[in-house]
Amino acid sequence: MKPYRSLVIALLAVVAGVVGAHWLGQQDPATLGRVIVRAGAHDYSASLPAAALLLVLAALLLALLWQVLRLPFRTWGRYRTRQSRARLLDGLRALQSGQWARSERLLAAAAQERQAASVALAASVRAADGRGDEDAARSWLAALERSDPTLHAVLQAERLLERKLPVDAVNALDVAAAQPLPPRGLLLRTRALMDMGRSGEAYGLLGALRQHAALPAAELAGLEIELATRALHESADANLLAERWEALPKPLRAEAPVVAAYATRAAALRWHDAALRHLDHALDTHWDESLVDLYGRLPIGHVDSRRASVQRWLQAHPASPALLLALARLARQQGQWPQAQDFLHRAIAQGGGADAWEELGQGLAAAGDDAMAARAYANALRVARGEPAQELPGRDLRERIYDLAVVEERDEYGMPRLRS
């Protein structure tokens, strides 16, 4: 594009010169002003338009001469730029192929070009890491710090996180705090804060991550759930737990992992009423098997009211293994082992898995039936390994049919629900 533009400008200048010369030829010299230049004992005079035209022509000649003088240097510069870009591309290709030594050699040559220096130096660090040369990696990092401090901070933080040094990674990113961190830097800082047990602070970076589209929408949503869950688990007291819970968006407070984290931490802080209330609300709003399992396992007391809630839910979800297992646990806490045993056999028949077998083993052991407890524990191990469980003796056909039978589930329109 530049040569074309230069050619157009030159043609316009020639046209202007021709038109100006023609116009001067038609003018009366007496009517035009004159310019006199005295150099020593000689005087040079010309009309004012002619002098202006000569001045323009002289400027054009000087510009042309300057371009001619610059031509070899510009040609050499373009050649070096092409060579540097070719080395950079070859070096990056070698880096992706795992040819560490060749990649580092090509990238070192490409780093001589200022425009490609940052990319080449960052890739050189990776090449040195690939061949296990820590001294060379430090050398390239030092050069990168002089060339691009922000890129250096991001790369250094990434390397430190790979070495399980989150505190050092955050310190490395703080060095570049004078400049806004790029999306990659924000994501690394978030990961480092999570590893340091400061997920509440990391949660505050979600807005910037979302604004910069640092992750795909699905991954960002997953990260938000993970950060919220960790922040709730890390709450030091009930006040901080309540503050973080209330600060979460309402849709996020309906997610099962987040509700489970809140209930677990509230129970650990002996805030049993809050844990039970939010679990009840979550299960009434959106059914989730993992929350039902937690509902039966949490040591939060209120056994009678919890069992009443579970009995109510069982009418709507008679084939839920987690619900039957929770009901068995609550019945055992009430000292009603025969009923708990019946619930456990139903839970196993409905696919309760290793947890139901383990709970059955614990109940049988507490009841003094060590032989049957050993069989139940063995079945728990078999099911956990993906092997079929062995039938326990003493269950007749009628009892096995009863374990498998469930009340038909219907939706709000009275239509039967298909079991998944």
Secondary structure, 3 states (H helix, E strand, C coil): CHHHHHHHHHHHHHHHHHHHHHHHHCCCHHHCCEEEEEECCEEEEEEHHHHHHHHHHHHHHHHHHHHHHHHHHHHHHHHHHHHHHHHHHHHHHHHHHCCHHHHHHHHHHHCCCHHHHHHHHHHHHHHHHHCCCHHHHHHHHHHHHHHCHHHHHHHHHHHHHHCCCHHHHHHHHHHCCCCCCCHHHHHHHHHHHHHCCCHHHHHCCHHHHHHCCCCCHHHHHHHHHHHHHHHHHCCCCHHHHHHHHHHCCCCHHHCHHHHHHHHHHHHHCCCHHHHHHHHHHHHHHCCCHHHHHHHHHCCCCCHHHHHHHHHHHHHHCCCCHHHHHHHHHHHHHCCCHHHHHHHHHHHHHCCCHHHHHHHHHHHHHHCCCHHHHHHHHHHHHHHHCCCCCCCCCCCCHHHHHHHHCCCCCECCCCCECCCC
